[in-house]
Amino acid sequence: MTKTAILGGGGWGTALAILLTRSRKPNEISLWVRNAELATAIQQKRENKVYLPDVHIPEIVRITSHMDEAVSGTQIILGAMPSAHARSIYSAALPLVANDASFVSASKGLESGTHLRMSEVLMELAPKKPAPRIAVISGPSFALEAARGEPTAVVLASRDASLATMLQEQFAGPNFRLYTNDDVLGVELAGAMKNVMAIAAGACQGLGLGSNALAALITRGLAEMARLASVLGARPETLSGLAGLGDLVLTCTGALSRNRHVGMELGKSRSLKEITSSMRTVAEGVHTAAPLLALGREHQIEMPITEQVDAILREGKSPKDAIRDIMERPLKRE
């Protein structure tokens, strides 16, 4: 039986723990929860009332707030923490992990300041010998729907083909389908960028705009994502797949999208501080817009939607003014 430790007791980490209990191959699962009080409550009630209420967590999942208990002897470390906490959590886990363990990142964001993707953070922290085996999971996957057993398809990307195949077989279940891919860069970038576009989409809806505006935003958002990803070395087809277009459509239109919710509330003239202080979960796009925009400027890539979202988030620009500035840009070919 494969031992798997999931780092992060939020909605997605909890959902992944539940999904792995249904996989075709048996897993011995540990779920590490940072907050000791929450870990105890989940262990006793078999439910994560804070981040994934009304979904039963099978008894086979061991819940702990102690890192050594979670990762000791595990073969797979699955990171499902907010990207802002990835470095500190991986730094705590790595000294306790066996040298031959494999890592899977399920976090969708960039590290603020360094602009690193989560696989790059892992590469920077992990011992260089033996070379760390790293994969990433991304795609259209609301935690609640996946945990309920609704059909969900995602991408599992790794430059190590044998690792990707092993994890695909280990994680797949009756309603959880994984496609493999070796474009780690494209999958991670798409997962980060779509959150920023979802804030913009939410703002359009918060302002009361209709389907025309939303369709244009999603389409031009995808074009913006593809421009940056292509220049950085990602493959175009990755952006048109589950990790790109699939996740973009879900996050821009789905009622469960945290980033869309932030955008909608901004469109209704609420302040960012007021919105985020009332949320229990993290909207990754709030912290991703600035590093994405910095990457775009570094590579001289035009990113008008990201630029306006960043101005809304960091400068307090009104969404109405941001949309006007996008619409009044010089006319050009598609």
C-alpha positions in Angstrom: 0.0 0.0 0.0 1.3 3.4 -1.0 1.7 6.0 1.8 0.6 9.5 0.8 0.7 12.6 2.9 -1.4 15.6 1.9 -0.1 18.9 3.2 -2.9 21.4 3.7 -6.3 21.0 5.4 -8.2 23.5 3.2 -11.0 22.5 0.9 -8.8 21.1 -1.9 -6.5 19.2 0.4 -9.5 17.7 2.2 -11.1 16.8 -1.2 -7.9 15.1 -2.4 -7.8 13.0 0.8 -11.3 11.9 0.1 -10.7 11.2 -3.6 -7.6 9.1 -2.8 -9.8 6.8 -0.6 -11.7 6.0 -3.7 -8.7 5.4 -6.0 -8.2 2.2 -7.9 -5.0 1.4 -6.0 -5.0 1.5 -2.2 -3.5 4.5 -0.4 -2.6 5.0 3.2 -3.5 8.6 3.6 -2.4 11.3 6.1 -3.9 14.8 6.0 -1.7 17.4 7.7 -3.7 20.4 9.0 -1.7 23.4 10.3 -4.3 24.4 13.0 -4.2 21.8 15.8 -7.7 22.7 17.0 -9.1 22.2 13.5 -7.2 18.9 13.1 -8.8 17.6 16.3 -12.2 18.6 15.2 -11.9 17.0 11.8 -10.5 13.8 13.4 -13.5 13.6 15.8 -16.3 14.7 13.5 -14.9 13.2 10.2 -15.9 16.5 8.6 -14.0 19.7 7.8 -16.7 22.1 8.8 -14.5 25.1 8.1 -13.4 24.5 4.6 -15.5 21.6 3.2 -18.7 21.2 5.3 -21.2 18.4 4.8 -18.8 16.0 3.2 -17.8 12.9 5.1 -14.1 12.0 5.5 -13.6 8.3 5.6 -12.0 6.8 8.7 -9.0 5.6 6.7 -7.7 9.2 6.4 -5.5 10.0 9.4 -5.7 13.6 10.4 -2.8 15.3 12.2 -1.3 18.7 12.9 2.2 17.1 13.6 4.4 17.2 10.5 6.5 14.2 11.5 3.4 12.1 11.9 2.1 13.1 8.6 5.2 12.6 6.4 7.2 9.9 8.2 7.7 6.9 5.8 5.5 8.4 3.1 6.3 7.8 -0.6 4.2 10.6 -2.0 4.0 14.2 -0.6 1.0 16.0 -2.1 1.1 19.8 -1.4 -2.3 21.5 -1.3 -1.5 24.6 0.6 -1.9 28.2 -0.5 1.1 29.2 -2.6 2.0 32.0 -0.1 2.7 29.2 2.5 4.3 26.7 0.3 8.0 27.6 1.0 7.6 27.5 4.8 5.5 24.2 4.8 7.9 22.4 2.4 10.8 23.6 4.4 9.3 22.0 7.5 8.5 18.8 5.7 11.6 18.1 3.7 14.0 17.2 6.5 11.5 14.5 7.6 10.9 13.0 4.2 12.7 10.0 2.7 15.1 10.8 -0.2 13.2 8.7 -2.6 9.8 10.3 -2.0 7.9 11.9 -4.8 6.3 15.3 -4.7 3.0 16.5 -6.2 2.0 20.2 -6.1 -1.7 21.0 -6.3 -1.3 24.7 -5.4 -2.2 27.2 -8.1 -0.2 30.4 -7.8 3.2 32.0 -7.9 5.4 32.9 -5.0 5.3 36.6 -4.3 8.6 38.3 -4.6 10.5 35.5 -6.4 7.7 34.9 -9.1 8.6 31.2 -8.8 6.1 28.4 -9.6 5.5 25.9 -6.9 7.6 23.2 -8.6 10.4 25.7 -8.8 10.1 26.4 -5.0 10.3 22.6 -4.4 13.3 22.3 -6.7 15.0 25.1 -4.8 14.4 23.6 -1.4 14.9 19.9 -2.1 18.3 18.1 -1.9 19.9 18.0 -5.3 21.0 14.4 -5.0 19.1 12.3 -5.8 17.2 14.7 -8.1 13.7 15.3 -6.6 10.8 13.7 -8.5 8.2 16.4 -8.9 4.7 16.5 -10.6 1.9 19.0 -10.5 -1.9 18.7 -10.6 -4.2 21.3 -12.1 -7.4 21.6 -14.0 -11.1 22.5 -13.6 -11.8 21.1 -10.1 -14.0 22.7 -7.5 -13.2 20.9 -4.3 -16.8 20.4 -3.2 -17.9 18.8 -6.4 -14.9 16.5 -6.6 -15.3 15.4 -3.0 -19.0 14.6 -3.6 -17.9 12.2 -6.3 -19.0 14.3 -9.3 -17.0 13.5 -12.5 -13.8 15.5 -12.5 -10.9 15.6 -14.9 -7.5 17.2 -14.3 -4.0 17.2 -15.7 -1.0 15.6 -14.0 2.2 17.0 -15.4 5.8 15.9 -14.9 9.0 15.9 -16.9 9.5 12.4 -15.5 7.2 10.2 -17.6 7.4 7.2 -15.3 6.4 9.3 -12.3 3.5 10.8 -14.2 2.3 7.3 -15.2 2.7 5.9 -11.6 0.8 8.8 -10.1 -1.9 8.7 -12.7 -2.6 5.0 -11.9 -2.3 5.7 -8.1 -4.7 8.6 -8.0 -7.3 7.7 -10.6 -10.8 6.7 -9.3 -14.3 6.0 -10.6 -15.0 9.8 -11.0 -11.6 11.2 -10.9 -9.8 11.1 -14.2 -6.2 12.3 -14.7 -4.5 13.0 -18.0 -0.7 13.1 -18.1 1.4 15.9 -19.7 5.1 16.8 -19.6 4.5 20.6 -19.9 4.9 21.4 -16.2 5.6 25.1 -17.1 2.4 25.5 -19.1 0.2 23.7 -16.6 1.4 25.7 -13.6 1.3 29.0 -15.4 -2.2 28.4 -16.6 -3.3 27.5 -13.1 -1.9 30.8 -11.8 -3.1 33.0 -14.6 -6.7 31.8 -14.8 -7.3 33.1 -11.2 -6.5 36.6 -12.2 -8.8 36.4 -15.2 -11.6 35.1 -12.9 -11.3 38.3 -10.7 -11.8 40.3 -13.9 -14.7 38.1 -14.9 -16.3 38.5 -11.5 -15.9 42.3 -11.7 -17.8 42.4 -15.0 -20.6 40.5 -13.4 -20.5 42.6 -10.2 -21.0 45.6 -12.4 -24.1 44.1 -13.9 -22.6 43.5 -17.3 -24.0 40.7 -19.5 -22.8 37.7 -21.5 -21.1 39.8 -24.2 -18.6 41.2 -21.8 -18.0 37.8 -20.0 -17.4 36.0 -23.3 -15.0 38.7 -24.5 -13.2 38.6 -21.2 -12.7 34.9 -21.2 -11.6 34.8 -24.8 -9.1 37.7 -24.5 -8.0 36.4 -21.2 -7.0 33.1 -22.8 -5.1 35.0 -25.5 -3.2 36.9 -22.8 -2.4 33.8 -20.9 -1.2 32.1 -24.1 1.1 35.1 -25.0 3.0 34.9 -21.7 3.1 31.1 -21.5 4.4 30.8 -25.1 7.2 33.3 -24.6 8.2 31.5 -21.4 8.4 28.2 -23.2 5.0 26.5 -22.6 3.2 24.6 -25.4 0.1 26.2 -27.0 -1.9 23.1 -26.7 -1.6 23.1 -22.9 -3.4 26.5 -22.8 -6.3 25.0 -24.9 -6.6 22.0 -22.6 -7.9 21.2 -19.1 -5.3 23.2 -17.2 -5.9 26.3 -19.5 -9.2 26.8 -21.1 -11.0 24.2 -18.9 -10.0 25.8 -15.7 -10.4 29.3 -17.0 -14.1 28.7 -18.0 -14.8 27.0 -14.7 -13.2 29.7 -12.5 -14.7 32.6 -14.5 -18.3 31.2 -14.5 -18.7 28.8 -11.6 -20.5 29.9 -8.5 -18.0 28.1 -6.2 -15.1 30.2 -7.6 -13.4 32.2 -4.8 -11.6 34.5 -7.3 -14.8 35.2 -9.2 -16.4 36.0 -5.8 -13.7 38.6 -5.1 -14.2 40.2 -8.5 -18.0 40.3 -8.1 -17.7 42.0 -4.7 -15.2 44.5 -6.1 -17.6 45.3 -8.9 -20.2 46.1 -6.2 -17.8 48.7 -4.8 -16.7 46.7 -1.7 -13.1 47.2 -0.6 -10.6 44.4 -1.1 -9.8 44.4 2.6 -13.4 44.1 3.5 -13.9 41.2 1.0 -10.9 39.1 2.0 -11.4 39.6 5.8 -14.8 38.0 5.4 -13.5 35.0 3.5 -12.2 31.8 5.2 -10.5 30.6 2.1 -7.7 32.1 0.0 -8.4 33.6 -3.5 -5.0 33.0 -5.1 -5.5 35.5 -7.8 -5.3 38.4 -5.3 -1.6 37.5 -4.7 -0.8 36.4 -8.2 -1.7 39.5 -10.3 1.5 41.4 -9.3 4.0 38.7 -9.9 2.4 37.8 -13.2 2.4 41.4 -14.4 6.1 41.6 -13.4 6.8 38.5 -15.4 5.0 40.0 -18.4 6.9 43.3 -18.2 10.2 41.4 -17.8 9.6 39.7 -21.1 7.9 42.7 -22.8 4.5 40.9 -23.1 1.4 43.0 -23.2 -1.0 42.0 -20.5 -3.9 44.5 -20.4 -6.3 42.5 -18.3 -3.7 41.5 -15.7 -2.6 45.1 -15.6 -6.0 46.4 -14.8 -6.7 43.7 -12.2 -3.5 44.6 -10.5 -4.5 48.3 -10.5 -7.8 47.4 -8.9 -6.2 45.2 -6.3 -3.2 47.3 -5.4 -4.2 50.9 -6.2 -7.9 50.8 -5.5 -8.9 51.6 -9.1 -12.6 51.2 -9.8 -13.6 48.2 -11.9 -15.7 50.5 -14.1 -12.6 52.7 -14.9 -10.5 49.6 -15.5 -13.0 48.2 -18.1 -13.2 51.6 -19.8 -9.4 51.7 -20.1 -9.4 48.2 -21.7 -12.1 49.2 -24.2 -10.4 52.4 -25.1 -7.0 50.8 -25.9 -5.8 51.3 -29.5 -7.6 49.2 -32.1 -5.6 46.2 -33.5 -5.8 42.9 -35.3 -6.9 39.8 -33.3 
